[in-house]
Amino acid sequence: MTLSHDLAGQGPSTVLLLHSGVCDRRMWDGQVPVLAAAGHRVVRCDLRGFGDTPVDAVHVHADDVRDLLDHLGIERAAVVGASFGGTVALELAVRHPGRVASLALLASGIPGFEPGEELRAWGDREDALLEAGDLDGAVELNVDTWLGPEAGPGARALVREMQRHAFEVQLAAPEEFDPVTPAIGPGDLTGIGVPALVVTGAHDLADFRAVADDLTRLLPGARRVDLDWAGHLPALERPDETARILADFLAAVTTP
């Protein structure tokens, strides 16, 4: 199965956008036009269980992304990942290193991450709400947790819509179709030799600021940007500013 996706722009370099675990490819609406206007071919996709991509088999998200690049005839791409999409981007860079030209990681997860007390408490609360059949409550928990103070009503409404749809798709999928998590450790990440940008928000959960510390240390030559205004989803909180950050990074590291 080919991941649902869309393309914008033309140019010698390709940018692949991977969404967070509470969103789908619509989270990048504010960045796609800017990156396309900067001369990039922009690809964004829905991972399995999100947006327009169903869950229909056991899968490895990073391999699905590799297959999408194959389908589109793209040899290498600059990969931008938000949160869970950042984890997938790192797994792609480890499993298929020749396909990744650079990495931009926004409030990224990390393979093998062990959540701290705050994140475990959020997960326990989400599980309890879903087990009780309170889908509305679980959706609102995610909206309130992951959007920072700069997020407006439109961003909150979009995350609400995307998260609800993801719950509906994933809860209906058979357990035997759950994704396979590749065994990747810190030593694997130190072998990622491409340029990397690590972005974190001051209003994000402490776990993700700690992940940013680890990624800055583990990825050779990584550049760190701390946003004092951002929560967990800067692409939705200040779309224009996030687009400029990405466009500036890509202009500095992308060669046709």
Disulfide bonds with the S-S distance in Angstrom:
none
